[in-house]
Amino acid sequence: MTNRMVKSFLFAFLLFTVSLAFAQKKSEFCNPLLAGFYPDPSICRVGSDFYLVCSSFSYFPGIPIFQSRDLVNWKQIGHVMDRPEQLNLDSLGVSRGIFAPAIRYNKGLFYVTCTLVDKGGNFVVYSKKPEGPWSNPVWLPQINGIDPSLFFDDNGRSYIVYNSIAPDNKPLYEGHRTIRLRAFDEATLKVVSEEKILINGGVDISKKPIWIEAPHIFKVGGLYYLIAAEGGTAGWHSEVVFKSTNVEGPYTPFEKNPILTQRTLDPKREFPITSTGHADLVQTKSGSWWAVFLGCRPYTPSDQGYYNTGRETFLAPVAWREGWPIINPDNEKVQYHYPLPMKSSTACGATPHGGNITIRDEFDSPTLDFHWELLRTPREKWYSLSDRKGFLAMKVRPETCSDPVNPSFVGRRQQHLVGSASVRLEFAPAAENEKAGLLVFQNEKHFYYICKSLVKGVPFVQLYKSTLENAPGTQMELLALRELEAGSKSNSLFLKVEALGNVYSFSFAVGKDKSVMLSENVDAKFLSTKISGGFVGCMYALYATSLGKSSASTACFDWFESTGNDEVYR
């Protein structure tokens, strides 16, 4: 893509954005609710407050938790798993770890059920307050599967429903799974019955439906409704519903399933939202119903399946028709705008979670903002916000982001397809293996890294791309470099990454000097989920490493700023 093509693409995108901004009404809210990779949302209401959790995989702290009074404007109030003793992510790949939490409330306690993949299995934690502290995990070894969700019946009984293996562990086809149920004892936090298969395969097993998962049970009008995702997490993803007069079944599928999907729509449609599913339902105090679910935003209609922002959280209304819940009624396409869900709702403001926003962190607080994440569980204190006031100081350590360890990595989600991330760095490397800078990270084998380092004792800015090598120091290939002027070894260095859909550009500046382009039109698809695999989205990360060798150096980051202007609803 030439510079002129990139600029034309950006101008057209911004022109459309501006036109919609003038048209937006104060009576509407805008999707996605949570931009960037916040997948597998689960929601509950307690009084006038709504609470929402999402998957966090191998990032720490785990399971971000949000609060809202109007379903539109959300504030992160903490993490469910914020202590190393709660969450062991050692050696796990980026897309392993925490899968599909579900949040529920009953008799004064909040509960979150979840799966820690490859490191313990299914568990439940609880708390009197949603912001915590939350208990240590209580493991549920009897549950052989993923995506557990609690259901508290109005007759005082409790159950846990989950995805599991095919009957007798004999799948009829690849992706053949079941939804199963067990009784649950709140007092002991244990399952207390044999499991019962509620759904075998999916809506119609003769059609070989794959990956029935993410189940939730609701009781409405004396009937039990079971919703679940079906079709896998890519373009065939959907949400389906079943109904029964008994919590243990049998469950009858809705003849007009799925109740949410985008798989039948024209892939060339403008500003598509794809891969919708993995939903949860909530009812407001006034009686209306709403669904949260995951969806994806490709760069452009011609880039179907390519996105770097991951699976995001969307909100849509639910209508009950002929005794069944329908998500996104009266529309085929999931919308970027819907009417506000409550009279007390206000249109989306500029929040840290979505919209055309600028976020700046001056690192002047005693603790990291909730939106920052570490890669895996920290086992030592390698960063400080107090050693140098107004700076995030990070030790330059041997660990690298290419290995399943906890490196000197502090990351924040890439939330925009068109936007930027910038940092100011103070760093005096002592050797060529010492590097510090700004990382665009999808997983261990897919990242770009703009950093400061040395070449034969001379300071340089370098741009690296990850490779598939395994030995420390060989997991990156050099794409570009530029020598810094003499005397700039300890000066402030400004590093910037610009995202322009399917390309990135990397630039830098020294002090107040004019910005210098290091490399532009760098392939962003290399970091897309379609190329890299897995279930996460990209992170902008402050990152320092000595590539397997010991170091006594420290990298100091003065501020971080990210901007975005790609939300078509702005």
C-alpha positions as CSV (number, residue, x, y, z in Angstrom):
1,M,0.0,0.0,0.0
2,T,1.5,3.4,-1.0
3,N,1.5,6.5,1.2
4,R,-1.2,8.0,-1.0
5,M,-3.4,5.0,-0.7
6,V,-3.0,5.0,3.1
7,K,-3.8,8.7,3.3
8,S,-6.8,8.2,1.0
9,F,-8.1,5.3,3.1
10,L,-7.7,7.3,6.3
11,F,-9.3,10.4,4.9
12,A,-12.3,8.5,3.6
13,F,-12.6,6.7,7.0
14,L,-12.5,10.0,8.9
15,L,-14.9,11.7,6.6
16,F,-17.5,9.0,7.2
17,T,-16.8,9.1,10.9
18,V,-17.3,12.9,11.1
19,S,-20.6,12.7,9.1
20,L,-21.9,10.1,11.5
21,A,-20.8,12.1,14.5
22,F,-23.0,15.0,13.4
23,A,-25.9,12.6,12.9
24,Q,-25.6,10.8,16.2
25,K,-28.4,11.5,18.6
26,K,-28.1,11.9,22.4
27,S,-30.8,9.2,22.6
28,E,-28.4,6.6,21.3
29,F,-25.5,4.6,22.6
30,C,-22.6,3.3,20.6
31,N,-20.9,-0.1,20.2
32,P,-18.7,-1.7,21.1
33,L,-19.1,-1.2,24.8
34,L,-15.6,-2.4,25.5
35,A,-13.2,-1.8,22.6
36,G,-10.2,-4.0,22.3
37,F,-10.0,-7.6,23.3
38,Y,-12.6,-8.0,26.0
39,P,-14.2,-11.3,24.9
40,D,-16.7,-13.7,26.4
41,P,-18.7,-11.1,28.4
42,S,-20.9,-12.2,31.3
43,I,-23.3,-9.8,33.1
44,C,-25.5,-9.6,36.1
45,R,-27.6,-6.9,37.8
46,V,-27.8,-6.2,41.6
47,G,-30.3,-3.4,42.4
48,S,-29.5,-0.5,40.2
49,D,-26.0,-1.7,39.3
50,F,-24.8,-3.9,36.5
51,Y,-21.5,-5.9,36.7
52,L,-19.6,-7.4,33.7
53,V,-16.6,-9.7,33.5
54,C,-14.5,-10.9,30.5
55,S,-11.9,-13.4,29.6
56,S,-8.2,-12.4,30.2
57,F,-6.3,-15.6,29.2
58,S,-2.7,-15.4,30.3
59,Y,-2.6,-11.7,31.3
60,F,-2.4,-10.7,35.0
61,P,-4.3,-9.5,36.9
62,G,-7.1,-11.8,35.6
63,I,-10.8,-11.3,34.9
64,P,-11.4,-7.5,34.6
65,I,-14.7,-6.5,36.3
66,F,-16.7,-3.4,35.3
67,Q,-19.6,-1.5,36.8
68,S,-22.4,0.5,35.2
69,R,-25.6,2.2,36.2
70,D,-27.0,2.5,32.7
71,L,-25.6,-0.4,30.6
72,V,-23.8,2.1,28.5
73,N,-21.1,3.9,30.5
74,W,-18.8,1.4,32.2
75,K,-16.1,1.8,34.8
76,Q,-13.5,-0.8,35.6
77,I,-13.5,-1.4,39.4
78,G,-10.8,-4.0,39.6
79,H,-9.9,-7.6,38.7
80,V,-11.4,-10.8,40.2
81,M,-8.0,-12.5,40.2
82,D,-5.5,-9.9,41.3
83,R,-3.2,-11.9,43.7
84,P,-0.5,-14.4,42.5
85,E,-1.9,-16.9,45.0
86,Q,-5.2,-16.9,43.1
87,L,-3.9,-17.2,39.6
88,N,-0.9,-19.2,38.5
89,L,-0.2,-18.5,34.8
90,D,3.4,-19.8,34.8
91,S,4.5,-21.3,31.5
92,L,1.1,-20.8,29.8
93,G,0.7,-19.6,26.2
94,V,-0.9,-16.2,25.7
95,S,-4.2,-17.7,24.6
96,R,-4.5,-20.2,27.4
97,G,-5.3,-19.4,31.0
98,I,-8.6,-17.7,31.9
99,F,-11.5,-18.8,29.7
100,A,-15.1,-17.5,29.8
101,P,-15.9,-16.3,33.4
102,A,-19.5,-16.0,34.4
103,I,-20.7,-13.6,37.1
104,R,-23.8,-14.2,39.3
105,Y,-25.2,-12.8,42.6
106,N,-27.2,-14.6,45.2
107,K,-28.1,-13.9,48.9
108,G,-25.4,-11.2,49.5
109,L,-22.6,-12.8,47.6
110,F,-21.1,-12.4,44.1
111,Y,-19.8,-15.5,42.4
112,V,-17.6,-15.9,39.4
113,T,-17.1,-19.4,37.8
114,C,-14.4,-19.9,35.3
115,T,-11.9,-22.2,33.7
116,L,-8.1,-22.0,34.1
117,V,-7.1,-23.9,31.0
118,D,-4.0,-26.1,31.4
119,K,-3.5,-25.1,35.0
120,G,-6.2,-26.5,37.3
121,G,-9.5,-26.6,35.4
122,N,-12.8,-25.2,36.6
123,F,-13.2,-23.1,39.8
124,V,-15.5,-20.7,41.6
125,V,-14.6,-17.6,43.6
126,Y,-16.8,-15.3,45.7
127,S,-16.9,-11.9,47.3
128,K,-19.2,-9.7,49.3
129,K,-18.2,-6.7,47.2
130,P,-17.7,-6.8,43.4
131,E,-14.5,-4.8,43.6
132,G,-13.1,-7.4,45.9
133,P,-11.3,-8.8,47.6
134,W,-12.3,-12.1,46.0
135,S,-11.6,-15.5,47.6
136,N,-9.0,-17.9,46.4
137,P,-10.3,-20.4,43.8
138,V,-12.3,-23.3,45.0
139,W,-11.6,-26.0,42.4
140,L,-14.4,-28.1,40.9
141,P,-12.6,-31.3,39.7
142,Q,-15.9,-33.1,38.9
143,I,-16.6,-30.7,36.0
144,N,-14.9,-32.1,32.9
145,G,-15.2,-29.2,30.4
146,I,-15.2,-25.4,30.2
147,D,-17.4,-22.3,30.5
148,P,-19.2,-23.1,33.9
149,S,-22.1,-20.8,34.8
150,L,-24.1,-20.8,38.0
151,F,-27.9,-20.7,38.1
152,F,-29.8,-19.9,41.3
153,D,-33.4,-21.0,41.0
154,D,-36.2,-19.2,42.8
155,N,-37.0,-22.4,44.8
156,G,-33.7,-22.2,46.6
157,R,-31.8,-24.7,44.6
158,S,-28.6,-24.0,42.7
159,Y,-27.0,-25.5,39.7
160,I,-23.9,-25.3,37.5
161,V,-24.1,-25.7,33.7
162,Y,-21.1,-26.1,31.5
163,N,-19.7,-27.3,28.2
164,S,-18.3,-30.9,28.2
165,I,-17.2,-33.8,26.0
166,A,-19.4,-35.9,23.8
167,P,-21.5,-38.7,25.4
168,D,-19.2,-41.6,26.5
169,N,-16.3,-39.5,25.2
170,K,-17.2,-40.8,21.7
171,P,-17.6,-37.8,19.4
172,L,-19.6,-38.3,16.2
173,Y,-17.6,-35.6,14.4
174,E,-15.0,-33.0,15.2
175,G,-16.4,-30.3,17.5
176,H,-19.1,-32.5,18.9
177,R,-19.7,-31.3,22.5
178,T,-22.5,-31.3,25.1
179,I,-24.0,-29.0,27.6
180,R,-24.3,-30.6,31.1
181,L,-25.8,-29.8,34.4
182,R,-25.0,-30.6,38.1
183,A,-26.6,-29.5,41.3
184,F,-24.4,-27.1,43.3
185,D,-24.2,-26.5,47.1
186,E,-23.6,-22.8,47.9
187,A,-22.6,-23.7,51.5
188,T,-19.7,-26.0,50.6
189,L,-19.1,-24.7,47.0
190,K,-19.2,-28.2,45.7
191,V,-21.2,-30.1,43.1
192,V,-23.6,-32.5,44.8
193,S,-25.2,-34.6,42.0
194,E,-24.3,-36.7,39.0
195,E,-24.1,-34.7,35.8
196,K,-27.0,-34.7,33.4
197,I,-26.7,-34.0,29.6
198,L,-29.0,-31.2,28.6
199,I,-27.9,-30.6,25.0
200,N,-26.1,-33.1,22.8
201,G,-24.2,-31.5,19.9
202,G,-26.4,-28.5,19.5
203,V,-29.7,-27.4,18.0
204,D,-29.8,-30.2,15.4
205,I,-27.2,-32.9,15.8
206,S,-28.0,-34.3,12.3
207,K,-26.3,-31.1,10.9
208,K,-23.2,-31.7,13.0
209,P,-23.2,-28.4,14.9
210,I,-19.8,-27.6,16.5
211,W,-18.7,-26.3,19.8
212,I,-21.9,-25.8,21.8
213,E,-20.5,-23.8,24.7
214,A,-20.9,-20.8,27.0
215,P,-24.2,-21.9,28.5
216,H,-26.4,-19.8,30.8
217,I,-29.8,-20.7,32.3
218,F,-32.6,-18.2,33.1
219,K,-36.0,-18.6,34.5
220,V,-38.7,-16.5,32.9
221,G,-42.5,-16.9,33.5
222,G,-41.9,-20.2,35.2
223,L,-40.0,-21.7,32.2
224,Y,-36.3,-22.4,32.0
225,Y,-34.3,-21.0,29.1
226,L,-30.8,-22.2,28.2
227,I,-28.8,-20.0,25.8
228,A,-25.4,-21.1,24.4
229,A,-22.9,-20.3,21.7
230,E,-22.8,-22.6,18.7
231,G,-20.6,-22.8,15.6
232,G,-17.1,-21.9,16.9
233,T,-15.7,-18.5,17.6
234,A,-15.0,-17.4,14.0
235,G,-17.4,-16.3,11.2
236,W,-19.9,-19.1,11.8
237,H,-20.3,-18.1,15.5
238,S,-23.9,-17.8,16.7
239,E,-26.2,-17.8,19.8
240,V,-29.0,-20.3,20.2
241,V,-31.7,-20.9,22.8
242,F,-33.6,-23.9,24.2
243,K,-36.6,-24.0,26.6
244,S,-37.9,-26.5,29.2
245,T,-40.4,-26.7,32.0
246,N,-37.8,-28.4,34.2
247,V,-34.3,-27.2,34.9
248,E,-33.0,-30.7,34.2
249,G,-34.8,-30.9,30.8
250,P,-35.6,-32.0,28.4
251,Y,-34.9,-28.8,26.5
252,T,-36.5,-28.0,23.2
253,P,-34.6,-25.8,20.7
254,F,-36.2,-22.7,19.2
255,E,-37.3,-23.5,15.7
256,K,-36.0,-20.1,14.5
257,N,-32.5,-20.5,15.9
258,P,-30.0,-18.9,15.9
259,I,-31.2,-15.9,17.9
260,L,-28.0,-14.0,17.0
261,T,-25.5,-14.4,14.2
262,Q,-23.9,-12.5,11.3
263,R,-22.8,-15.5,9.2
264,T,-25.5,-15.1,6.6
265,L,-24.8,-11.5,5.7
266,D,-22.9,-10.1,2.7
267,P,-19.2,-10.3,3.7
268,K,-18.6,-7.1,1.6
269,R,-21.1,-5.0,3.6
270,E,-19.8,-1.7,5.0
271,F,-18.3,-1.6,8.4
272,P,-19.1,-5.2,9.3
273,I,-19.3,-6.6,12.7
274,T,-18.6,-10.4,12.5
275,S,-18.3,-13.5,14.7
276,T,-21.1,-12.5,17.1
277,G,-22.0,-14.9,19.8
278,H,-21.1,-16.0,23.4
279,A,-23.9,-14.0,24.8
280,D,-25.3,-13.3,28.3
281,L,-28.7,-11.7,29.1
282,V,-29.8,-9.2,31.7
283,Q,-33.0,-7.5,32.7
284,T,-33.3,-3.9,33.8
285,K,-35.4,-2.8,36.8
286,S,-38.0,-1.5,34.3
287,G,-38.3,-4.9,32.8
288,S,-36.5,-4.6,29.4
289,W,-33.9,-7.2,28.4
290,W,-30.5,-6.7,26.9
291,A,-27.7,-9.0,25.7
292,V,-23.9,-8.6,25.9
293,F,-21.9,-10.6,23.4
294,L,-18.6,-10.7,21.6
295,G,-18.0,-9.5,18.1
296,C,-15.2,-8.5,15.8
297,R,-14.5,-5.5,13.5
298,P,-12.4,-6.3,10.4
299,Y,-10.2,-3.5,9.0
300,T,-12.4,-3.1,5.9
301,P,-15.1,-5.2,4.1
302,S,-12.3,-6.5,1.8
303,D,-10.3,-7.7,4.8
304,Q,-12.8,-10.2,6.2
305,G,-11.3,-12.1,9.1
306,Y,-8.4,-9.7,9.6
307,Y,-8.5,-7.6,12.8
308,N,-6.0,-6.7,15.5
309,T,-8.3,-5.5,18.2
310,G,-9.6,-9.0,19.0
311,R,-13.0,-10.0,20.1
312,E,-14.9,-7.1,21.7
313,T,-18.0,-6.6,23.9
314,F,-21.2,-5.4,22.2
315,L,-24.6,-4.6,23.6
316,A,-28.0,-5.1,21.8
317,P,-31.7,-5.2,22.8
318,V,-33.6,-8.4,23.4
319,A,-37.3,-8.8,22.4
320,W,-39.5,-11.7,23.7
321,R,-41.6,-13.0,20.8
322,E,-43.8,-16.1,20.9
323,G,-42.2,-17.0,24.2
324,W,-38.6,-16.8,23.0
325,P,-35.8,-14.2,23.4
326,I,-34.5,-12.6,20.2
327,I,-31.2,-10.7,20.3
328,N,-31.0,-7.7,17.9
329,P,-34.6,-7.9,16.9
330,D,-35.8,-6.1,13.7
331,N,-32.2,-5.9,12.4
332,E,-30.2,-8.4,10.4
333,K,-26.9,-6.5,11.1
334,V,-25.6,-5.8,14.6
335,Q,-25.8,-2.0,14.9
336,Y,-23.2,0.5,16.0
337,H,-26.1,2.5,17.5
338,Y,-29.1,1.6,19.5
339,P,-31.6,3.6,21.5
340,L,-30.4,4.1,25.1
341,P,-31.5,1.2,27.3
342,M,-32.8,3.2,30.2
343,K,-34.3,6.6,30.9
344,S,-31.4,7.3,33.2
345,S,-28.9,6.4,30.5
346,T,-26.7,9.0,28.9
347,A,-25.0,8.8,25.5
348,C,-21.5,7.3,25.4
349,G,-19.0,9.7,26.7
350,A,-15.2,9.5,26.1
351,T,-14.4,6.6,28.4
352,P,-11.3,4.4,28.6
353,H,-13.3,1.7,26.9
354,G,-14.6,2.9,23.6
355,G,-15.2,5.8,21.2
356,N,-12.8,8.2,19.6
357,I,-10.7,8.7,22.6
358,T,-7.3,9.9,23.8
359,I,-5.9,8.2,26.8
360,R,-2.9,9.5,28.6
361,D,-1.2,8.0,31.7
362,E,1.4,10.2,33.4
363,F,2.3,7.4,35.9
364,D,1.7,9.8,38.8
365,S,-0.4,7.4,40.9
366,P,0.9,5.0,43.5
367,T,-0.4,2.0,41.6
368,L,-0.9,1.0,38.0
369,D,-4.2,1.9,36.4
370,F,-6.6,-1.1,36.2
371,H,-6.3,-1.1,32.4
372,W,-2.6,-2.1,32.4
373,E,-1.8,-5.8,32.3
374,L,1.3,-8.0,32.9
375,L,2.1,-11.0,30.9
376,R,1.6,-14.0,33.2
377,T,1.9,-14.0,37.0
378,P,4.7,-11.8,38.4
379,R,7.0,-13.6,40.9
380,E,9.2,-10.6,41.7
381,K,8.7,-6.8,41.8
382,W,10.5,-5.6,38.7
383,Y,8.7,-2.3,38.1
384,S,8.1,0.8,40.3
385,L,6.0,3.9,40.3
386,S,7.8,5.4,43.3
387,D,11.5,5.1,42.6
388,R,11.2,8.1,40.3
389,K,8.1,10.2,40.7
390,G,6.1,10.5,37.5
391,F,7.8,7.6,35.8
392,L,7.2,3.9,35.4
393,A,10.6,2.4,36.1
394,M,11.2,-1.1,34.7
395,K,14.2,-3.4,35.3
396,V,15.8,-4.6,32.1
397,R,15.6,-8.3,32.7
398,P,16.7,-11.4,30.8
399,E,13.1,-12.6,30.2
400,T,11.7,-12.1,26.7
401,C,8.1,-11.8,25.4
402,S,8.9,-14.7,23.1
403,D,9.1,-17.2,26.0
404,P,6.3,-18.4,28.3
405,V,7.6,-16.3,31.3
406,N,6.8,-13.1,33.0
407,P,9.0,-10.5,31.2
408,S,9.3,-6.7,31.9
409,F,6.1,-6.1,30.0
410,V,3.3,-3.7,31.0
411,G,0.6,-3.7,28.3
412,R,-2.7,-2.0,27.4
413,R,-5.1,-3.2,24.7
414,Q,-5.1,-1.9,21.2
415,Q,-8.6,-0.5,21.0
416,H,-8.7,1.1,17.5
417,L,-8.1,0.0,14.0
418,V,-7.1,3.6,13.2
419,G,-5.1,5.2,16.0
420,S,-1.8,5.5,17.7
421,A,0.3,4.8,20.8
422,S,3.2,6.9,22.0
423,V,5.6,6.8,24.9
424,R,8.5,9.0,26.2
425,L,11.4,6.8,27.2
426,E,14.5,7.6,29.2
427,F,17.0,4.7,28.9
428,A,20.8,4.4,28.7
429,P,21.6,0.9,27.4
430,A,24.9,-0.6,28.6
431,A,25.2,-3.3,26.0
432,E,23.8,-4.3,22.6
433,N,21.5,-6.9,24.1
434,E,19.7,-4.3,26.3
435,K,16.6,-2.9,24.7
436,A,13.6,-0.9,25.9
437,G,10.7,0.6,24.0
438,L,7.2,0.0,22.7
439,L,5.9,-3.3,21.7
440,V,2.8,-4.2,19.5
441,F,2.2,-7.7,20.8
442,Q,-0.3,-10.4,19.7
443,N,1.5,-13.5,21.0
444,E,5.0,-15.0,21.5
445,K,5.6,-15.4,17.8
446,H,3.8,-12.4,16.4
447,F,4.9,-8.9,17.5
448,Y,6.7,-5.7,16.4
449,Y,9.1,-3.9,18.7
450,I,10.4,-0.3,18.3
451,C,13.2,0.2,20.8
452,K,16.4,2.0,21.9
453,S,19.6,0.0,22.0
454,L,23.3,0.1,21.0
455,V,25.2,-0.9,17.9
456,K,29.0,-1.0,18.5
457,G,28.5,1.4,21.4
458,V,26.4,3.9,19.5
459,P,22.8,4.5,20.4
460,F,20.2,3.5,17.7
461,V,16.5,3.2,17.4
462,Q,15.6,-0.2,16.0
463,L,12.5,-1.9,14.7
464,Y,12.2,-5.7,15.1
465,K,9.7,-8.3,13.9
466,S,9.3,-11.6,15.7
467,T,10.5,-14.8,14.2
468,L,9.8,-18.5,14.9
469,E,13.3,-19.0,16.4
470,N,13.4,-20.4,20.0
471,A,16.8,-19.4,21.4
472,P,16.9,-16.1,23.5
473,G,18.1,-13.3,21.3
474,T,17.1,-15.0,18.0
475,Q,13.3,-14.6,18.2
476,M,13.5,-11.2,16.4
477,E,14.7,-10.0,13.0
478,L,15.8,-6.4,12.4
479,L,13.6,-4.5,10.0
480,A,14.9,-1.0,10.3
481,L,17.3,1.1,12.4
482,R,18.4,4.7,12.6
483,E,21.4,6.1,14.5
484,L,20.8,8.6,17.2
485,E,22.9,11.7,17.2
486,A,25.9,11.9,19.4
487,G,25.1,13.0,23.0
488,S,21.5,11.6,22.8
489,K,22.4,8.5,24.8
490,S,20.5,9.6,27.8
491,N,18.1,12.1,26.2
492,S,14.4,11.6,26.2
493,L,13.3,9.5,23.2
494,F,9.7,9.6,21.9
495,L,8.5,6.4,20.2
496,K,5.2,6.1,18.3
497,V,3.2,3.4,16.6
498,E,0.4,4.4,14.2
499,A,-2.3,1.8,13.2
500,L,-3.9,2.4,9.9
501,G,-6.1,-0.6,9.3
502,N,-3.9,-3.3,7.8
503,V,-0.6,-1.4,8.2
504,Y,1.4,0.0,11.0
505,S,3.9,2.9,10.9
506,F,6.8,3.4,13.4
507,S,8.4,6.7,14.2
508,F,10.6,8.4,16.8
509,A,11.8,11.8,17.9
510,V,14.6,13.0,20.2
511,G,13.6,15.7,22.6
512,K,11.8,18.4,20.8
513,D,13.2,17.4,17.4
514,K,10.9,16.7,14.5
515,S,9.5,13.2,14.3
516,V,11.5,10.8,12.1
517,M,9.7,8.0,10.3
518,L,11.6,4.7,10.9
519,S,9.3,2.4,8.9
520,E,5.9,2.8,7.4
521,N,3.3,0.4,5.8
522,V,4.4,-2.5,8.0
523,D,2.1,-5.4,7.6
524,A,-0.5,-5.4,10.3
525,K,-2.1,-8.6,9.2
526,F,0.9,-10.4,10.6
527,L,-0.6,-9.6,14.0
528,S,-4.2,-10.5,13.1
529,T,-5.9,-13.4,14.7
530,K,-6.3,-15.0,11.3
531,I,-2.6,-15.2,10.9
532,S,-1.4,-15.6,14.4
533,G,-4.2,-17.8,15.8
534,G,-5.4,-17.8,19.4
535,F,-8.1,-15.9,21.1
536,V,-6.6,-12.5,22.1
537,G,-6.1,-9.1,20.5
538,C,-3.0,-6.9,20.3
539,M,-1.4,-5.1,23.2
540,Y,0.6,-1.9,23.2
541,A,3.2,-2.7,25.8
542,L,6.1,-1.0,27.5
543,Y,8.8,-3.6,27.3
544,A,12.4,-4.0,28.3
545,T,14.7,-7.0,27.9
546,S,18.4,-8.0,28.0
547,L,17.7,-11.1,25.8
548,G,18.7,-13.8,28.2
549,K,21.7,-12.1,29.8
550,S,21.9,-10.4,33.2
551,S,21.6,-6.6,33.4
552,A,21.6,-3.8,36.0
553,S,19.9,-1.3,33.7
554,T,16.5,0.4,34.2
555,A,14.2,1.8,31.6
556,C,12.0,4.8,32.7
557,F,8.7,5.7,30.9
558,D,7.5,9.2,31.5
559,W,4.1,8.8,30.0
560,F,2.0,6.7,27.6
561,E,-0.7,8.0,25.3
562,S,-3.1,6.3,22.9
563,T,-5.6,7.8,20.5
564,G,-8.3,6.4,18.2
565,N,-10.5,7.8,15.5
566,D,-11.9,4.7,13.8
567,E,-15.2,4.2,15.5
568,V,-17.8,4.7,12.8
569,Y,-20.4,5.8,15.4
570,R,-18.4,8.9,16.3
